[in-house]
Amino acid sequence: MKADLIVGIQWGDEGKGKIVDKLAMNYDIVCRSQGGHNAGHTIWVDGVRYALHLVPSGVLNPKAVNIIGNGVVLSPESLIKEMTQFDKLEGRLFISDKAHLNLPYHSLIDQARERMKGDKAIGTTGKGIGPSYSDKINRVGHRVGELLNSEKLCASIMDYFSQNSAIFKVLDVKTPNEDELLAELKNYKERLAPFITNTTNMLWNALDNENKRVLLEGAQGTMLDIDHGTYPYVTSSSTVSAGACTGLGLNPKDIGKVTGIVKAYCTRVGNGPFPSEDLGEEGKRLGKQGHEFGTTTGRARRCGWFDAVACRYASRLNGCDELAVMKLDVLDGFSEVKVCVAYEVNGQEIDYLPENLNDVKPVYKVFKGWENSKGARTFDALPKEAQDYIRAIEEITKTKVGIISTSAEREDTIIL
């Protein structure tokens, strides 16, 4: 069997949670491959809101097994709190013993560094994701499996603080009390030990021997990828489809269908270039109608029009077989909707992504708006203008649209 993949195509917040939740009903295993509790997936089912940050979105399928892969940086505190939303997760949730720990001091480091950068700050969530990945790459991090020997882990962390005392002094991050740290780690062990295992072997066995259907989900979006996004205003992990392989212990041949998730418009949280951002009344209206506030931070998202140039780039980078267009209903009531089809750079029009997006100007194609797509569950039920808009996205991005979401509810989804 092959593992199908869901990947964000924009700057995150595309609505991956709803699509994974919808599709997860058809899968045996749902896996999270990277990121940490800086990501947030909001899922609405029968009017009930679930906010997920680390637990895979397949948790709402009572028959699905959920895996947090080795590519994730895991905050035990955040995960334990999130798990309280659900009953009887034992046997349904598994955590890679190779995933790296994101501990409270990582958040303190993150926040201190952002303060020191001032107006040059990246705009991180302050959740410690970057410092956790930095420790991983510097080979001084600690893995989830180490929780099983809390005393040894505690001693190692205290030694880490001792070796880096000068740096922590500059950042004004205090060395933890050893007794308090040990008690904290023992609590994590008690709560999480039943879920910790070798998830790579689990997946290999599921695909090779058990003929299980597997769905992979990432966090954030392609334009925030550490290598291929709008560096340095990016996240600290590989958010593209290839990153799902390293984040779970799979190889490229294990990947089946790739579905790229996009909003019918664009949003971005934090600093960094955003060519199609609308700073006027229409941008504010998009934010209001789309309820564009971060699941994790509560921060208002920057809003703008659909960027087909960036989407085409991201679709090729990820090998997308199809796009899922989310929040089409947010565009209801606009007399006109725009699509960025090219960029203008130094008076020259280009249709590709340049190295520097800071100085580009969007070139728009304008489409006639529509009144009501909300709740439509078939393509024919969409207003003609909305159908034309979807077909235009397919043509400009050179990627077919396979899924359309017309509200936050699970069932308000068109499968083409």
Secondary structure, 3 states (H helix, E strand, C coil): CCEEEEEECCCCCCCHHHHHHHHHCCCCEEEECCECCCCCEEEEECCEEEEECCCCHHHHCCCCEEEECCCEEECHHHHHHHHCCCCCCCCCEEEECCCEECCHHHHHHHHHHHHHHHHHCCCCCCCCHHHHHHHHHCCCCCEHHHHHCHHHHHHHHHHHHHHCHHHHHHHCCCCCCHHHHHHHHHHHHHHHHHHEECHHHHHHHHHHCCCCCEEEECCCCHHHCCCCCCCCCCCCCCCCHHHHHHCCCCCHHHEEEEEEEEECCEEECCCCCCCCECCCHHHHHHHHHCCCECCCCCCECEEECEEHHHHHHHHHHHCCCEEEEECHHHHCCCCEEEEEEEEEECCEEECCCCCCCCCCEEEEEEEECCCCCCCCCCHHHCCHHHHHHHHHHHHHHCCCEEEEECCCECCCEEEC
